[in-house]
Amino acid sequence: MNFAPLELDEQTAAFRDEVLAFLDEHLTDEVHEEEWRTGAGHNAQFHKALGARGWIVPTWSESEGGAGLTPFQEVILERELAARHVPTITKGTTRLVLSAVVEHASQRLKDEVLPGVASGDICFCLGYTEPDAGSDLAAARTRAVRDGDEWVIDGQKMFTTGAQNCQYAFLVTRTNPDAPKHKGITMFLCPLEGAEIQAVHTLGGERTNMVFFDGLRISDHYRLGEVDRGWSVLMGPLNAEHGMGDDRGPVIESRGGMYGGATVDAYAHAVEWARQPDVDGKRPIDDPGVRRRLARVALDLETMSLAPGPMGRIVSSENLIRSARDLIDLLGPAGVLSHDADGAVGGGWIEYSHRFAQGTAIYGGTTDVHRNIIAERMLGLPRSTPR
């Protein structure tokens, strides 16, 4: 691994400056305040501004709605978006689904949705989890029954983050209840018009959703891949979400790794707090114990920043939970003040980081699921349960 500082050539440095100027113009205080208030993970105006620059699918050609960026430029773009806490959860789910649409959708469906994805007018969410299925996607019970050229969909999805922002769901359905569970699944890019979306607000301040399908009728042209063989369609986006893609492209360290961006800011505010003298003129940072605890958080952040794939998923979540706990314990009452409270340290980042950390153990499949992925698919160990 090369730990040397990254030197940008003139063209790449100019592109980074372009990204920073774009963020200065479009990432307003109003965008951030909306995210603090709603936890939606998406701002429609900012998303469409990205689309106008071709930066939603930046490596696509300009004729396709992209910007013709190199993979390295795309990495720089995403790194700067993350560093400035742009709400991009819905952009992320849209990009996860996109590869399956490009590979498995009919030409008619591609023509219907891809230009809108590039412009920012169309977004996708993940219709995976169900109340009784948890992380076992193959146990889905949402039924899709064929009726001529249409499908009738009945069922419920849970934790469908971003559904309120999206026009389509990448939907896991059961089309053959008599087949082995991995072979009776069919995938759809299901229009959400007509589905019932109910908000669920998490401890971390994020909004996710329950989505109900009650006899929803959709055309067969929204089907992705073959009937009853949807598992192969699902695996591409699922592997990408788990960090198991065949080509991860160029990698630049992302401070805080998969989930630790909030803690990067929380740590910086904690250090600033520790440098301020109290009423007796003493600074917390002059205490060796305080310095040791801050150093441990800094080391956790470095580890989170460098760990890739499923390993990074586990390390990022577990280090984040520990570091957020340590910071809030170190600051005491000042650390538990929320964003809108008077006297909140760093505008509430300490308190928010602690709340957000708890949910990361289940995002994209639990950390235990990822341990199984590492054991079975990377280390070649026997399956944890019989087939």
WORA-V755663 format. One line per field, one symbol per residue. phi: phi as a letter, one per 30 degrees, with the letter a starting at -180 (. if undefined). A space follows every 50 residues. Layout:
phi = ???
This chain:
phi = .ccdedccdedddddddddddddedcdddddddddedcidiabedddddd ddcicdbddddddcjcbiddedddddeddddddchddbdddddddddedd dddcdddddeddcddddddjdbbbccccdbecchddddcececbcdbicb bccblbcbhddiedcccbcdcdbccbdcdeddcccbcbcdeddjdcccdb ccedidcbbcbcccidcbdddddciddibddddddeddddddicddbdid bcecejidbdeddededdddddeddddddciccedddedddddddddddd dddddcdcheddedddddddeddddddddddieddcddeccdiddhijdd ddedddeddddbdijdddddddedddccciddddbdd
